[in-house]
Amino acid sequence: MKTLITLIALAGLLALSGCNTVKGVGQDLQKAGEKIEDAAKKK
């Protein structure tokens, strides 16, 4: 559970720092969601 929370926090930070537009935020959040989904499937 701690790993999942850490991933979500890191994804949030990357989304905020890595894009300048609303479209970019959406794309970053989608990618973060995919990573979290993949991590959940592996468990």
C-alpha distance matrix in Angstrom:
0.0 3.8 5.3 5.2 6.4 8.6 9.9 10.8 12.5 14.3 15.4 16.7 18.7 20.1 21.1 22.9 24.6 25.4 27.5 30.4 30.8 29.1 29.4 27.7 24.7 24.5 24.6 22.0 19.6 20.5 19.8 16.4 15.6 17.1 14.9 11.7 13.6 14.6 11.3 10.3 13.8 13.6 11.2
3.8 0.0 3.8 5.4 5.1 6.1 8.6 9.9 10.5 12.2 14.1 15.3 16.6 18.3 19.8 21.2 22.6 23.7 26.1 29.1 29.9 28.6 29.1 27.0 24.1 24.4 24.5 21.5 19.5 20.9 19.9 16.3 16.4 18.0 15.4 12.7 15.4 16.1 12.7 12.7 16.3 15.6 13.7
5.3 3.8 0.0 3.8 5.5 5.0 6.1 8.6 9.9 10.5 12.1 14.2 15.3 16.3 18.1 20.0 21.0 21.6 24.2 27.4 28.3 27.2 27.3 25.0 22.4 22.7 22.2 19.2 17.6 18.7 17.2 13.7 14.2 15.3 12.3 10.0 12.9 13.1 9.5 10.5 13.9 12.9 11.7
5.2 5.4 3.8 0.0 3.8 5.4 5.1 6.2 8.6 9.9 10.5 12.3 14.3 15.3 16.3 18.4 20.0 20.5 22.5 25.7 26.1 24.6 24.6 22.7 20.0 19.8 19.7 16.9 14.8 15.8 14.8 11.3 11.1 12.6 10.3 7.3 10.1 11.2 8.3 8.5 12.2 12.3 11.3
6.4 5.1 5.5 3.8 0.0 3.8 5.4 5.1 6.2 8.6 9.8 10.6 12.4 14.3 15.2 16.7 18.4 19.6 21.6 24.4 25.0 23.5 24.2 22.3 19.2 19.5 19.9 16.9 14.7 16.5 16.0 12.2 12.4 14.7 12.6 9.8 13.0 14.5 11.8 12.0 15.8 16.1 15.0
8.6 6.1 5.0 5.4 3.8 0.0 3.8 5.4 5.1 6.1 8.5 9.8 10.6 12.2 14.1 15.5 16.5 17.7 20.2 23.2 24.3 23.4 24.0 21.6 18.8 19.7 19.6 16.2 14.8 16.8 15.5 11.9 13.2 15.1 12.3 10.5 14.1 14.9 12.1 13.4 16.9 16.6 16.0
9.9 8.6 6.1 5.1 5.4 3.8 0.0 3.8 5.4 5.1 6.0 8.5 9.9 10.4 12.0 14.2 15.3 15.7 18.1 21.3 22.2 21.2 21.3 18.9 16.4 16.9 16.4 13.2 11.9 13.5 11.9 8.3 9.8 11.4 8.6 7.2 11.0 11.7 9.5 11.2 14.5 14.4 14.6
10.8 9.9 8.6 6.2 5.1 5.4 3.8 0.0 3.8 5.5 5.1 6.1 8.7 9.9 10.4 12.3 14.3 15.0 16.7 19.6 20.1 18.7 19.2 17.2 14.2 14.6 14.9 11.8 9.7 11.9 11.4 7.6 8.5 11.2 9.6 7.6 11.1 12.9 11.4 12.3 15.7 16.4 16.5
12.5 10.5 9.9 8.6 6.2 5.1 5.4 3.8 0.0 3.8 5.4 5.1 6.3 8.7 9.9 10.7 12.4 13.9 16.1 18.7 19.7 18.8 19.9 17.6 14.5 15.8 16.3 12.9 11.4 14.3 13.7 10.1 11.8 14.5 12.6 11.2 14.8 16.4 14.6 15.8 19.2 19.6 19.5
14.3 12.2 10.5 9.9 8.6 6.1 5.1 5.5 3.8 0.0 3.8 5.3 5.1 6.1 8.5 9.9 10.5 11.6 14.3 17.4 18.8 18.5 19.1 16.3 13.8 15.5 15.2 11.5 11.0 13.7 12.2 9.0 11.7 13.7 11.4 11.1 14.8 15.6 14.1 16.1 19.1 19.2 19.7
15.4 14.1 12.1 10.5 9.8 8.5 6.0 5.1 5.4 3.8 0.0 3.8 5.4 5.1 6.0 8.6 9.9 10.1 12.1 15.3 16.2 15.6 15.8 13.1 10.7 11.9 11.5 7.9 7.3 10.0 8.7 5.6 8.5 10.7 9.1 9.3 12.7 13.8 13.2 15.1 17.8 18.4 19.4
16.7 15.3 14.2 12.3 10.6 9.8 8.5 6.1 5.1 5.3 3.8 0.0 3.8 5.4 5.1 6.2 8.6 9.8 11.3 13.9 14.7 13.8 14.9 12.6 9.5 11.2 12.0 8.7 7.6 11.1 11.0 8.2 10.4 13.4 12.4 12.0 15.2 17.0 16.3 17.6 20.6 21.6 22.1
18.7 16.6 15.3 14.3 12.4 10.6 9.9 8.7 6.3 5.1 5.4 3.8 0.0 3.8 5.4 5.2 6.1 8.2 10.5 13.1 14.8 14.9 16.2 13.4 10.8 13.4 13.8 10.2 10.4 13.8 13.1 10.6 13.5 16.0 14.5 14.6 18.1 19.3 18.4 20.2 23.2 23.6 24.3
20.1 18.3 16.3 15.3 14.3 12.2 10.4 9.9 8.7 6.1 5.1 5.4 3.8 0.0 3.8 5.4 5.2 5.4 8.3 11.6 13.4 13.9 14.4 11.1 9.4 12.0 11.4 7.7 9.1 12.0 10.6 9.0 12.5 14.2 12.9 13.9 17.1 17.9 17.6 19.8 22.3 22.7 24.0
21.1 19.8 18.1 16.3 15.2 14.1 12.0 10.4 9.9 8.5 6.0 5.1 5.4 3.8 0.0 3.8 5.6 5.4 6.4 9.4 10.4 10.3 11.0 8.0 5.7 8.4 8.6 5.3 6.4 9.8 9.5 8.4 11.3 13.5 13.2 14.1 16.8 18.2 18.4 20.2 22.5 23.5 24.9
22.9 21.2 20.0 18.4 16.7 15.5 14.2 12.3 10.7 9.9 8.6 6.2 5.2 5.4 3.8 0.0 3.8 5.8 6.4 8.2 9.9 10.3 12.1 9.5 7.2 10.6 11.5 8.8 9.6 13.2 13.2 12.0 14.7 17.2 16.7 17.3 20.2 21.7 21.6 23.3 25.9 26.8 27.9
24.6 22.6 21.0 20.0 18.4 16.5 15.3 14.3 12.4 10.5 9.9 8.6 6.1 5.2 5.6 3.8 0.0 3.8 6.0 8.1 10.9 12.4 13.7 10.6 9.4 13.0 13.0 10.2 12.0 15.2 14.4 13.5 16.7 18.7 17.8 18.9 21.9 22.9 22.7 24.9 27.3 27.9 29.1
25.4 23.7 21.6 20.5 19.6 17.7 15.7 15.0 13.9 11.6 10.1 9.8 8.2 5.4 5.4 5.8 3.8 0.0 3.8 7.1 9.7 11.5 11.8 8.2 8.2 11.4 10.6 8.0 10.9 13.4 12.2 12.2 15.6 16.9 16.3 18.1 20.7 21.4 21.7 24.1 26.2 26.7 28.5
27.5 26.1 24.2 22.5 21.6 20.2 18.1 16.7 16.1 14.3 12.1 11.3 10.5 8.3 6.4 6.4 6.0 3.8 0.0 3.8 5.9 8.1 8.6 5.3 6.1 9.5 9.1 7.8 10.6 13.0 12.7 13.3 16.1 17.6 17.8 19.5 21.8 22.8 23.6 25.7 27.5 28.6 30.3
30.4 29.1 27.4 25.7 24.4 23.2 21.3 19.6 18.7 17.4 15.3 13.9 13.1 11.6 9.4 8.2 8.1 7.1 3.8 0.0 3.8 7.1 8.5 6.5 7.6 10.9 11.4 10.9 13.2 15.6 15.9 16.6 19.1 20.8 21.3 22.8 24.9 26.2 27.1 28.9 30.8 32.1 33.8
30.8 29.9 28.3 26.1 25.0 24.3 22.2 20.1 19.7 18.8 16.2 14.7 14.8 13.4 10.4 9.9 10.9 9.7 5.9 3.8 0.0 3.8 5.3 5.0 6.3 8.7 9.9 10.6 12.4 14.3 15.4 16.5 18.3 20.1 21.2 22.6 24.2 25.9 27.1 28.6 30.3 32.0 33.7
29.1 28.6 27.2 24.6 23.5 23.4 21.2 18.7 18.8 18.5 15.6 13.8 14.9 13.9 10.3 10.3 12.4 11.5 8.1 7.1 3.8 0.0 3.8 5.3 5.0 6.3 8.7 9.9 10.6 12.4 14.4 15.3 16.4 18.5 20.1 21.0 22.4 24.4 25.8 26.8 28.6 30.6 32.1
29.4 29.1 27.3 24.6 24.2 24.0 21.3 19.2 19.9 19.1 15.8 14.9 16.2 14.4 11.0 12.1 13.7 11.8 8.6 8.5 5.3 3.8 0.0 3.8 5.4 5.1 6.3 8.7 9.9 10.6 12.5 14.3 15.3 16.7 18.7 20.1 21.0 22.8 24.6 25.7 27.1 29.1 31.0
27.7 27.0 25.0 22.7 22.3 21.6 18.9 17.2 17.6 16.3 13.1 12.6 13.4 11.1 8.0 9.5 10.6 8.2 5.3 6.5 5.0 5.3 3.8 0.0 3.8 5.4 5.1 6.1 8.5 9.8 10.6 12.2 14.1 15.4 16.7 18.4 19.8 21.2 22.7 24.3 25.8 27.4 29.4
24.7 24.1 22.4 20.0 19.2 18.8 16.4 14.2 14.5 13.8 10.7 9.5 10.8 9.4 5.7 7.2 9.4 8.2 6.1 7.6 6.3 5.0 5.4 3.8 0.0 3.8 5.5 5.1 6.1 8.5 9.9 10.4 12.1 14.2 15.4 16.4 18.1 19.9 21.0 22.3 24.2 25.9 27.5
24.5 24.4 22.7 19.8 19.5 19.7 16.9 14.6 15.8 15.5 11.9 11.2 13.4 12.0 8.4 10.6 13.0 11.4 9.5 10.9 8.7 6.3 5.1 5.4 3.8 0.0 3.8 5.5 5.1 6.1 8.7 9.8 10.4 12.3 14.3 15.3 16.2 18.3 20.0 20.8 22.4 24.5 26.2
24.6 24.5 22.2 19.7 19.9 19.6 16.4 14.9 16.3 15.2 11.5 12.0 13.8 11.4 8.6 11.5 13.0 10.6 9.1 11.4 9.9 8.7 6.3 5.1 5.5 3.8 0.0 3.8 5.5 5.0 6.3 8.6 9.8 10.6 12.5 14.3 15.2 16.6 18.5 20.0 21.1 22.9 25.1
22.0 21.5 19.2 16.9 16.9 16.2 13.2 11.8 12.9 11.5 7.9 8.7 10.2 7.7 5.3 8.8 10.2 8.0 7.8 10.9 10.6 9.9 8.7 6.1 5.1 5.5 3.8 0.0 3.8 5.4 5.1 6.2 8.6 9.9 10.7 12.4 14.1 15.4 16.7 18.4 20.0 21.5 23.3
19.6 19.5 17.6 14.8 14.7 14.8 11.9 9.7 11.4 11.0 7.3 7.6 10.4 9.1 6.4 9.6 12.0 10.9 10.6 13.2 12.4 10.6 9.9 8.5 6.1 5.1 5.5 3.8 0.0 3.8 5.4 5.0 6.0 8.6 9.8 10.4 12.1 14.1 15.2 16.3 18.2 20.1 21.5
20.5 20.9 18.7 15.8 16.5 16.8 13.5 11.9 14.3 13.7 10.0 11.1 13.8 12.0 9.8 13.2 15.2 13.4 13.0 15.6 14.3 12.4 10.6 9.8 8.5 6.1 5.0 5.4 3.8 0.0 3.8 5.4 5.0 6.2 8.8 9.9 10.4 12.3 14.3 15.2 16.4 18.6 20.5
19.8 19.9 17.2 14.8 16.0 15.5 11.9 11.4 13.7 12.2 8.7 11.0 13.1 10.6 9.5 13.2 14.4 12.2 12.7 15.9 15.4 14.4 12.5 10.6 9.9 8.7 6.3 5.1 5.4 3.8 0.0 3.8 5.4 5.1 6.3 8.7 9.8 10.6 12.5 14.3 15.4 16.9 19.1
16.4 16.3 13.7 11.3 12.2 11.9 8.3 7.6 10.1 9.0 5.6 8.2 10.6 9.0 8.4 12.0 13.5 12.2 13.3 16.6 16.5 15.3 14.3 12.2 10.4 9.8 8.6 6.2 5.0 5.4 3.8 0.0 3.8 5.4 5.1 6.3 8.6 9.9 10.6 12.4 14.3 15.6 17.3
15.6 16.4 14.2 11.1 12.4 13.2 9.8 8.5 11.8 11.7 8.5 10.4 13.5 12.5 11.3 14.7 16.7 15.6 16.1 19.1 18.3 16.4 15.3 14.1 12.1 10.4 9.8 8.6 6.0 5.0 5.4 3.8 0.0 3.8 5.4 5.1 6.0 8.6 9.8 10.4 12.2 14.4 15.8
17.1 18.0 15.3 12.6 14.7 15.1 11.4 11.2 14.5 13.7 10.7 13.4 16.0 14.2 13.5 17.2 18.7 16.9 17.6 20.8 20.1 18.5 16.7 15.4 14.2 12.3 10.6 9.9 8.6 6.2 5.1 5.4 3.8 0.0 3.8 5.4 5.0 6.1 8.6 9.8 10.5 12.5 14.7
14.9 15.4 12.3 10.3 12.6 12.3 8.6 9.6 12.6 11.4 9.1 12.4 14.5 12.9 13.2 16.7 17.8 16.3 17.8 21.3 21.2 20.1 18.7 16.7 15.4 14.3 12.5 10.7 9.8 8.8 6.3 5.1 5.4 3.8 0.0 3.8 5.4 5.1 6.2 8.6 9.9 10.8 13.0
11.7 12.7 10.0 7.3 9.8 10.5 7.2 7.6 11.2 11.1 9.3 12.0 14.6 13.9 14.1 17.3 18.9 18.1 19.5 22.8 22.6 21.0 20.1 18.4 16.4 15.3 14.3 12.4 10.4 9.9 8.7 6.3 5.1 5.4 3.8 0.0 3.8 5.4 5.0 6.1 8.6 10.0 11.1
13.6 15.4 12.9 10.1 13.0 14.1 11.0 11.1 14.8 14.8 12.7 15.2 18.1 17.1 16.8 20.2 21.9 20.7 21.8 24.9 24.2 22.4 21.0 19.8 18.1 16.2 15.2 14.1 12.1 10.4 9.8 8.6 6.0 5.0 5.4 3.8 0.0 3.8 5.4 5.1 6.2 8.8 10.3
14.6 16.1 13.1 11.2 14.5 14.9 11.7 12.9 16.4 15.6 13.8 17.0 19.3 17.9 18.2 21.7 22.9 21.4 22.8 26.2 25.9 24.4 22.8 21.2 19.9 18.3 16.6 15.4 14.1 12.3 10.6 9.9 8.6 6.1 5.1 5.4 3.8 0.0 3.8 5.4 5.1 6.4 9.1
11.3 12.7 9.5 8.3 11.8 12.1 9.5 11.4 14.6 14.1 13.2 16.3 18.4 17.6 18.4 21.6 22.7 21.7 23.6 27.1 27.1 25.8 24.6 22.7 21.0 20.0 18.5 16.7 15.2 14.3 12.5 10.6 9.8 8.6 6.2 5.0 5.4 3.8 0.0 3.8 5.5 5.3 6.9
10.3 12.7 10.5 8.5 12.0 13.4 11.2 12.3 15.8 16.1 15.1 17.6 20.2 19.8 20.2 23.3 24.9 24.1 25.7 28.9 28.6 26.8 25.7 24.3 22.3 20.8 20.0 18.4 16.3 15.2 14.3 12.4 10.4 9.8 8.6 6.1 5.1 5.4 3.8 0.0 3.8 5.5 5.5
13.8 16.3 13.9 12.2 15.8 16.9 14.5 15.7 19.2 19.1 17.8 20.6 23.2 22.3 22.5 25.9 27.3 26.2 27.5 30.8 30.3 28.6 27.1 25.8 24.2 22.4 21.1 20.0 18.2 16.4 15.4 14.3 12.2 10.5 9.9 8.6 6.2 5.1 5.5 3.8 0.0 3.8 5.5
13.6 15.6 12.9 12.3 16.1 16.6 14.4 16.4 19.6 19.2 18.4 21.6 23.6 22.7 23.5 26.8 27.9 26.7 28.6 32.1 32.0 30.6 29.1 27.4 25.9 24.5 22.9 21.5 20.1 18.6 16.9 15.6 14.4 12.5 10.8 10.0 8.8 6.4 5.3 5.5 3.8 0.0 3.8
11.2 13.7 11.7 11.3 15.0 16.0 14.6 16.5 19.5 19.7 19.4 22.1 24.3 24.0 24.9 27.9 29.1 28.5 30.3 33.8 33.7 32.1 31.0 29.4 27.5 26.2 25.1 23.3 21.5 20.5 19.1 17.3 15.8 14.7 13.0 11.1 10.3 9.1 6.9 5.5 5.5 3.8 0.0
